[in-house]
């Protein structure tokens, strides 16, 4: 990507977003005074982001990387404000534009600010252990499987038009055969920490919607579950896809790979693959059982 190409993409996307968020009587239906104040602050952040990109383009070395890093921090905050406070009819395009800017910015940062020799830069998912009292009120109300107050698994990632939040639930001490068949999961998988998966409007967990996942049980019948495996929930190749791998209960199968597409708050099963031999590790081959992609 050329220097000019990145700058043009960024400025064009943010300029369009600024036009959409300019206060007019008909374009913005703000629900609260807090959102009005936030969107005003967001317009200022957008101007600061453009200035940081321009500064980065005219700098080199550590100064360029510093400017792009600061811009990325602001771009994430801008995207968060669009998801939380943008008017409904503009929210989709505003968030999508912000996502494009963020992805282009990461590409530029990785190109111009390479990792030190011998190091490989990867995008990590931040995993935390949180207690119920640390959750926002909407999440604490929705999440009803952690009554003892013990620390639980927690991730909070950018996803589709909002966030994907995974919150831990206790595993089963002694899984029954019926439970293993229904979840199509080995006893060891069911003993591990489970999780509910929520779509939320923003990082704070507003408007949480718990996802229910269609799966194939150990007998090959389609069923559903709202409990998944805490450490196995990944965002797929696109930000509306969820991908998981786990050890199933089905005889003759050592691993399952499932992909769901999320739209309008619902997860649709679009791929199901099964592996009979897992000795190849990361190169394990999966036989396609279902493909609706």
C-alpha positions as CSV (number, residue, x, y, z in Angstrom):
1,X,0.0,0.0,0.0
2,X,1.4,3.3,-1.0
3,X,1.8,6.2,1.4
4,X,-0.6,8.3,-0.6
5,X,-3.1,5.4,-0.8
6,X,-3.3,4.9,2.9
7,X,-3.6,8.6,3.6
8,X,-6.4,9.0,1.0
9,X,-8.3,6.1,2.4
10,X,-8.1,7.3,5.9
11,X,-9.0,10.9,5.2
12,X,-11.8,9.9,2.9
13,X,-13.4,7.5,5.3
14,X,-13.2,9.9,8.2
15,X,-14.3,12.9,6.2
16,X,-17.4,10.9,5.2
17,X,-18.0,10.0,8.8
18,X,-17.6,13.6,9.9
19,X,-20.3,14.7,7.4
20,X,-22.6,12.0,8.8
21,X,-22.1,13.0,12.4
22,X,-22.5,16.7,11.9
23,X,-25.5,17.7,14.1
24,X,-28.7,18.3,12.1
25,X,-32.3,18.1,13.2
26,X,-33.1,15.2,11.0
27,X,-29.9,13.1,10.6
28,X,-29.1,12.3,14.2
29,X,-31.6,10.9,16.7
30,X,-29.6,11.1,19.9
31,X,-31.1,9.3,22.9
32,X,-29.2,11.2,25.6
33,X,-27.3,14.3,26.4
34,X,-24.3,12.1,27.1
35,X,-24.3,10.8,23.5
36,X,-24.5,14.4,22.2
37,X,-21.4,15.3,24.3
38,X,-19.6,12.1,23.2
39,X,-20.2,12.7,19.5
40,X,-18.9,16.3,19.9
41,X,-15.7,14.9,21.5
42,X,-15.5,12.2,18.7
43,X,-15.5,14.9,16.0
44,X,-12.5,16.4,17.8
45,X,-10.8,13.0,18.0
46,X,-11.3,12.5,14.3
47,X,-9.5,15.8,13.5
48,X,-6.7,14.8,15.8
49,X,-6.5,11.4,14.0
50,X,-6.1,13.0,10.6
51,X,-3.4,15.3,12.0
52,X,-1.6,12.3,13.4
53,X,-1.7,10.4,10.1
54,X,-0.3,13.5,8.3
55,X,2.4,13.8,10.9
56,X,3.3,10.1,10.5
57,X,3.4,10.4,6.7
58,X,5.9,13.3,7.0
59,X,8.0,11.6,9.6
60,X,10.2,8.5,9.6
61,X,11.4,5.8,12.0
62,X,10.3,6.0,15.6
63,X,8.4,9.3,15.1
64,X,6.3,7.8,12.3
65,X,5.5,4.7,14.4
66,X,4.6,6.8,17.4
67,X,2.2,8.9,15.4
68,X,0.5,5.8,13.8
69,X,0.2,4.1,17.2
70,X,-1.5,7.1,18.7
71,X,-3.8,7.3,15.6
72,X,-4.7,3.7,16.1
73,X,-5.7,4.3,19.7
74,X,-7.9,7.2,18.6
75,X,-9.4,5.2,15.7
76,X,-10.5,2.5,18.1
77,X,-12.2,5.1,20.4
78,X,-13.9,6.7,17.4
79,X,-15.3,3.4,16.3
80,X,-16.5,2.8,19.8
81,X,-18.4,6.1,19.8
82,X,-20.0,5.4,16.4
83,X,-21.2,2.0,17.7
84,X,-22.6,3.5,20.9
85,X,-24.0,6.8,19.9
86,X,-24.4,7.1,16.1
87,X,-27.9,7.5,14.8
88,X,-29.4,4.1,13.8
89,X,-29.7,4.9,10.1
90,X,-26.0,5.9,9.9
91,X,-24.6,3.5,12.4
92,X,-23.8,0.7,10.0
93,X,-21.9,2.7,7.5
94,X,-20.1,4.8,10.2
95,X,-18.9,1.6,12.0
96,X,-17.9,-0.1,8.7
97,X,-15.9,2.9,7.7
98,X,-14.1,3.0,11.0
99,X,-13.3,-0.7,10.7
100,X,-11.8,-0.1,7.3
101,X,-9.7,2.7,8.6
102,X,-8.5,0.5,11.6
103,X,-7.6,-2.4,9.3
104,X,-5.8,-0.2,6.8
105,X,-3.9,1.5,9.7
106,X,-2.8,-1.8,11.1
107,X,-1.5,-2.8,7.7
108,X,0.4,0.4,7.4
109,X,1.8,0.1,10.9
110,X,3.0,-3.5,10.3
111,X,4.6,-2.4,7.0
112,X,6.4,0.7,8.3
113,X,7.1,-0.4,11.9
114,X,8.3,-4.0,11.5
115,X,8.9,-6.2,14.6
116,X,12.4,-6.5,15.9
117,X,14.6,-9.1,14.2
118,X,13.7,-12.6,15.4
119,X,10.2,-11.4,16.6
120,X,6.9,-12.0,15.0
121,X,4.0,-9.5,15.6
122,X,0.6,-11.1,16.1
123,X,-2.7,-9.6,17.1
124,X,-3.6,-11.0,20.5
125,X,-6.9,-11.4,22.2
126,X,-6.7,-9.9,25.7
127,X,-8.0,-12.5,28.2
128,X,-8.9,-11.4,31.7
129,X,-10.3,-12.9,34.8
130,X,-13.0,-10.7,36.3
131,X,-15.5,-11.0,39.2
132,X,-19.2,-10.1,38.9
133,X,-18.8,-6.8,40.7
134,X,-16.5,-5.6,37.9
135,X,-19.1,-6.1,35.2
136,X,-21.3,-3.4,33.9
137,X,-24.9,-3.5,35.2
138,X,-26.4,-4.8,31.9
139,X,-23.8,-7.6,31.7
140,X,-24.1,-8.5,35.4
141,X,-27.9,-8.8,34.9
142,X,-27.7,-10.9,31.8
143,X,-25.0,-13.2,33.0
144,X,-26.7,-15.6,35.3
145,X,-24.4,-18.6,35.5
146,X,-21.7,-17.4,37.9
147,X,-23.6,-17.1,41.2
148,X,-20.6,-17.8,43.5
149,X,-18.7,-14.7,42.5
150,X,-15.5,-16.5,41.5
151,X,-13.3,-14.9,38.9
152,X,-14.4,-15.8,35.4
153,X,-13.0,-15.8,31.9
154,X,-13.6,-12.5,30.0
155,X,-12.8,-11.3,26.5
156,X,-14.1,-8.1,24.8
157,X,-13.4,-7.8,21.1
158,X,-14.5,-5.6,18.2
159,X,-17.1,-7.6,16.2
160,X,-19.6,-6.8,13.5
161,X,-21.3,-3.4,14.5
162,X,-20.4,-3.7,18.2
163,X,-18.5,-6.0,20.5
164,X,-18.3,-9.7,21.1
165,X,-18.0,-10.4,24.9
166,X,-17.3,-13.9,26.2
167,X,-18.0,-14.5,29.9
168,X,-17.1,-17.7,31.8
169,X,-19.4,-20.2,33.4
170,X,-18.5,-23.1,35.6
171,X,-17.8,-26.4,33.9
172,X,-19.5,-29.7,34.8
173,X,-17.8,-31.7,37.5
174,X,-19.3,-35.0,36.3
175,X,-20.7,-34.8,32.8
176,X,-23.3,-37.4,32.0
177,X,-23.5,-39.4,28.7
178,X,-26.7,-37.4,27.8
179,X,-24.9,-34.1,28.3
180,X,-21.9,-35.2,26.2
181,X,-24.3,-36.3,23.4
182,X,-26.3,-33.2,23.5
183,X,-23.3,-30.9,23.4
184,X,-21.3,-33.2,21.2
185,X,-18.3,-32.6,23.5
186,X,-15.9,-34.9,25.3
187,X,-16.1,-35.2,29.1
188,X,-12.8,-33.3,29.4
189,X,-14.2,-30.4,27.3
190,X,-17.3,-30.1,29.5
191,X,-15.3,-30.1,32.7
192,X,-13.4,-27.1,31.5
193,X,-14.7,-23.5,32.0
194,X,-17.7,-22.9,29.7
195,X,-19.0,-19.5,28.5
196,X,-21.9,-17.5,27.4
197,X,-21.2,-15.3,24.3
198,X,-22.8,-11.8,24.1
199,X,-23.2,-9.3,21.4
200,X,-23.1,-5.8,22.9
201,X,-23.4,-2.3,21.5
202,X,-20.2,-1.1,23.0
203,X,-17.2,-2.0,25.1
204,X,-19.1,-1.3,28.3
205,X,-21.5,-4.2,27.5
206,X,-24.6,-2.1,26.8
207,X,-27.6,-3.9,25.2
208,X,-26.2,-7.4,25.7
209,X,-27.7,-10.2,23.6
210,X,-26.7,-13.7,24.4
211,X,-26.0,-15.9,21.4
212,X,-27.5,-19.3,20.9
213,X,-25.4,-21.6,18.6
214,X,-26.9,-24.3,16.3
215,X,-24.7,-27.4,16.5
216,X,-24.8,-31.0,15.4
217,X,-25.1,-33.4,18.4
218,X,-23.1,-36.6,18.7
219,X,-25.8,-38.4,16.7
220,X,-25.6,-35.8,13.8
221,X,-28.9,-34.1,14.7
222,X,-29.1,-30.3,14.6
223,X,-29.7,-28.8,18.0
224,X,-28.8,-25.6,19.9
225,X,-26.8,-24.5,22.9
226,X,-26.0,-21.2,24.5
227,X,-23.0,-22.6,26.4
228,X,-19.7,-22.8,24.5
229,X,-16.1,-23.4,25.6
230,X,-14.5,-20.3,27.1
231,X,-11.1,-20.7,25.5
232,X,-12.3,-21.8,22.1
233,X,-14.3,-18.8,20.9
234,X,-12.5,-17.0,18.0
235,X,-13.5,-14.3,15.6
236,X,-13.4,-15.8,12.0
237,X,-11.9,-14.4,8.8
238,X,-14.6,-11.7,8.8
239,X,-15.9,-9.8,11.7
240,X,-19.4,-11.3,11.5
241,X,-18.0,-14.9,11.8
242,X,-17.3,-16.9,14.9
243,X,-15.1,-20.0,14.7
244,X,-14.5,-22.8,17.2
245,X,-12.6,-26.1,17.4
246,X,-13.2,-28.7,20.1
247,X,-13.0,-32.4,21.0
248,X,-16.4,-34.0,20.4
249,X,-18.3,-36.9,21.8
250,X,-19.0,-38.4,18.4
251,X,-17.4,-41.8,17.9
252,X,-14.6,-41.9,15.4
253,X,-14.2,-38.1,15.4
254,X,-11.3,-36.4,17.2
255,X,-12.0,-32.8,16.5
256,X,-14.8,-30.6,15.2
257,X,-14.5,-27.2,13.5
258,X,-17.6,-25.1,13.4
259,X,-18.2,-21.6,11.9
260,X,-21.3,-19.4,12.5
261,X,-22.3,-16.2,10.8
262,X,-23.9,-13.6,13.1
263,X,-26.7,-11.3,11.7
264,X,-29.4,-9.4,13.5
265,X,-28.3,-10.9,16.8
266,X,-28.6,-14.5,15.7
267,X,-25.8,-17.1,15.0
268,X,-26.4,-19.3,11.9
269,X,-24.3,-22.4,11.5
270,X,-22.5,-22.1,8.1
271,X,-19.8,-24.7,8.4
272,X,-19.3,-28.0,10.2
273,X,-16.2,-30.1,9.7
274,X,-15.0,-33.3,11.4
275,X,-11.6,-34.8,11.7
276,X,-10.9,-38.5,12.2
277,X,-7.2,-38.2,12.7
278,X,-5.7,-35.4,14.8
279,X,-2.0,-36.6,14.7
280,X,-1.1,-33.8,12.3
281,X,-1.8,-31.1,14.8
282,X,-2.3,-27.7,13.1
283,X,-2.4,-29.5,9.7
284,X,-5.3,-31.7,10.7
285,X,-7.7,-32.3,7.8
286,X,-11.4,-31.9,8.2
287,X,-14.2,-33.7,6.3
288,X,-16.9,-31.2,5.4
289,X,-20.3,-32.3,6.9
290,X,-22.1,-29.0,6.3
291,X,-21.2,-26.0,4.3
292,X,-23.6,-23.1,3.9
293,X,-21.0,-20.4,3.3
